[in-house]
Amino acid sequence: MWRIIIADDQKSFRVGLRKALEVGSSGLIIVDVAGASELLGHLRSPLKTDLVIVGSRLLPAGDPTYLGALKRAAGAARLLLVVPHASADLFQDALSLGFHGLIVRRQRPEEMLEAIRTTLDGRLYAPNTILAVKPPEAAPAMRPPERGARTIGLTLRQREVLALIGKGLSNREIAFALNIAEATVKIHVSAVIRMLGVRNRTEAALLAPTILKGKI
């Protein structure tokens, strides 16, 4: 019997996914939670959890400590991230943060069930909209970096986000500038902080000019 936690701030999403799971699968224990601290509480219970489905808006922007606590509490449980839209770069960011795949919030119920089965089976899941365009591993070849620049593993989108962090923009302002969802910005910010090995976005902003000029 699988135990699945659905953690998202939208009740309609939690209820809809729960109903789809109850109709499409059997032998499931489903728990739904609305908040980040509540999620950690359920994960720290003695009951074993097999899969955690986490809405991106529950991840505190610029706070890698929560993500670390989430992964420690989840233990061997698989992690799926719910996002407003998906891209190859975002998929790579999610993997770098320890997730095992993405679910797009507006995917059809049968696609979400496929994502859950794939993840529980021990495989990574990427939405078909990503795979139809190009495989995730091809993302770094989108645009060559400037000559002599060292990207230290950052994708093009991560470099764009880092540049705007360096200018002091908020997540909302970055979302507007790049024409992406604010929840997506939060994921990119967390990935940048993790890959730079800094504690918060302030330290990332201080490093931004040096990194983007390829001096380290």
GINORMO-V776872 format. One record per residue. N is the residue number from 0. SS is DSSP state (alpha for helix, beta for strand, coil for the rest). D_CENTER is the distance of its C-alpha to the mean C-alpha in whole Angstrom. Layout:
n=(N & N)
ss=(SS & SS)
d_center=(D_CENTER & D_CENTER)
This chain:
n=(0 & 1 & 2 & 3 & 4 & 5 & 6 & 7 & 8 & 9 & 10 & 11 & 12 & 13 & 14 & 15 & 16 & 17 & 18 & 19 & 20 & 21 & 22 & 23 & 24 & 25 & 26 & 27 & 28 & 29 & 30 & 31 & 32 & 33 & 34 & 35 & 36 & 37 & 38 & 39 & 40 & 41 & 42 & 43 & 44 & 45 & 46 & 47 & 48 & 49 & 50 & 51 & 52 & 53 & 54 & 55 & 56 & 57 & 58 & 59 & 60 & 61 & 62 & 63 & 64 & 65 & 66 & 67 & 68 & 69 & 70 & 71 & 72 & 73 & 74 & 75 & 76 & 77 & 78 & 79 & 80 & 81 & 82 & 83 & 84 & 85 & 86 & 87 & 88 & 89 & 90 & 91 & 92 & 93 & 94 & 95 & 96 & 97 & 98 & 99 & 100 & 101 & 102 & 103 & 104 & 105 & 106 & 107 & 108 & 109 & 110 & 111 & 112 & 113 & 114 & 115 & 116 & 117 & 118 & 119 & 120 & 121 & 122 & 123 & 124 & 125 & 126 & 127 & 128 & 129 & 130 & 131 & 132 & 133 & 134 & 135 & 136 & 137 & 138 & 139 & 140 & 141 & 142 & 143 & 144 & 145 & 146 & 147 & 148 & 149 & 150 & 151 & 152 & 153 & 154 & 155 & 156 & 157 & 158 & 159 & 160 & 161 & 162 & 163 & 164 & 165 & 166 & 167 & 168 & 169 & 170 & 171 & 172 & 173 & 174 & 175 & 176 & 177 & 178 & 179 & 180 & 181 & 182 & 183 & 184 & 185 & 186 & 187 & 188 & 189 & 190 & 191 & 192 & 193 & 194 & 195 & 196 & 197 & 198 & 199 & 200 & 201 & 202 & 203 & 204 & 205 & 206 & 207 & 208 & 209 & 210 & 211 & 212 & 213 & 214 & 215)
ss=(coil & beta & beta & beta & beta & beta & beta & coil & coil & coil & alpha & alpha & alpha & alpha & alpha & alpha & alpha & alpha & alpha & alpha & alpha & alpha & alpha & alpha & coil & coil & coil & beta & beta & beta & beta & beta & beta & coil & coil & alpha & alpha & alpha & alpha & alpha & alpha & alpha & alpha & coil & coil & coil & coil & coil & coil & coil & beta & beta & beta & beta & beta & alpha & alpha & alpha & coil & coil & coil & coil & coil & alpha & alpha & alpha & alpha & alpha & alpha & alpha & alpha & alpha & alpha & alpha & coil & coil & coil & beta & beta & beta & beta & beta & beta & coil & coil & coil & coil & alpha & alpha & alpha & alpha & alpha & alpha & alpha & alpha & alpha & coil & coil & coil & coil & beta & beta & beta & beta & coil & coil & coil & coil & alpha & alpha & alpha & alpha & alpha & alpha & alpha & alpha & alpha & alpha & alpha & alpha & coil & coil & coil & coil & beta & coil & coil & alpha & alpha & alpha & alpha & alpha & alpha & coil & coil & alpha & alpha & alpha & alpha & alpha & alpha & alpha & coil & coil & coil & coil & coil & coil & coil & coil & coil & coil & coil & coil & coil & alpha & alpha & alpha & alpha & alpha & alpha & alpha & alpha & alpha & alpha & alpha & coil & coil & coil & coil & alpha & alpha & alpha & alpha & alpha & alpha & alpha & alpha & coil & coil & coil & alpha & alpha & alpha & alpha & alpha & alpha & alpha & alpha & alpha & alpha & alpha & alpha & alpha & alpha & alpha & coil & coil & coil & coil & alpha & alpha & alpha & alpha & alpha & alpha & alpha & alpha & alpha & alpha & alpha & alpha & coil & coil & coil & coil)
d_center=(26 & 22 & 21 & 18 & 16 & 15 & 13 & 13 & 15 & 17 & 20 & 20 & 17 & 17 & 21 & 21 & 18 & 21 & 24 & 22 & 22 & 25 & 27 & 25 & 25 & 27 & 27 & 24 & 24 & 21 & 20 & 19 & 18 & 17 & 16 & 14 & 18 & 19 & 16 & 17 & 20 & 20 & 18 & 21 & 24 & 26 & 25 & 22 & 19 & 18 & 15 & 12 & 10 & 8 & 8 & 6 & 10 & 10 & 8 & 11 & 11 & 13 & 13 & 12 & 15 & 13 & 10 & 13 & 15 & 12 & 12 & 16 & 17 & 15 & 17 & 17 & 15 & 13 & 9 & 8 & 5 & 7 & 7 & 11 & 11 & 10 & 11 & 12 & 11 & 7 & 7 & 9 & 7 & 4 & 8 & 9 & 7 & 8 & 7 & 9 & 8 & 7 & 10 & 11 & 12 & 16 & 16 & 19 & 20 & 21 & 18 & 16 & 18 & 18 & 15 & 15 & 19 & 17 & 15 & 17 & 20 & 18 & 16 & 13 & 12 & 12 & 13 & 17 & 16 & 15 & 17 & 20 & 20 & 19 & 18 & 14 & 17 & 19 & 16 & 18 & 21 & 21 & 23 & 25 & 24 & 27 & 30 & 30 & 27 & 24 & 21 & 20 & 17 & 15 & 15 & 17 & 14 & 13 & 17 & 17 & 15 & 17 & 20 & 20 & 19 & 22 & 24 & 23 & 21 & 19 & 15 & 17 & 20 & 17 & 16 & 19 & 20 & 18 & 18 & 14 & 13 & 12 & 9 & 8 & 10 & 9 & 5 & 8 & 10 & 9 & 9 & 12 & 13 & 13 & 14 & 17 & 18 & 18 & 18 & 17 & 17 & 21 & 21 & 19 & 21 & 24 & 23 & 22 & 26 & 26 & 23 & 23 & 27 & 27 & 29 & 27)
